[in-house]
Amino acid sequence: MLETIGGIMGIVITLSGVLFALYKIIKRFENIEESSKHRKEENIVLIKATLAICDGLGQLGANGPVTKCKCDLQEYLIERGE
């Protein structure tokens, strides 16, 4: 009788451990997805700021590397489709 109860308790504890582990894994994937979303938003802001800086420097007459950087960044964005 005790062996049966112990076996049932072992199964219940094992299943609850597996379910808890699955919950933690799912939660981690949700956190990764949210972090990726925020990172993409931050990258968009940084790209816009970089383009604005390059444009401003170009208007001030700082051509050469600034113009090349701006063209390279625009080409990169066109290739990625953004």
Residue pairs with C-beta under 8 A, 6 or more apart in sequence:
44 82
47 73
47 77
50 73
51 70
51 73
51 74
54 66
54 67
54 69
54 70
54 73
55 70
57 66
58 66
58 67
58 70
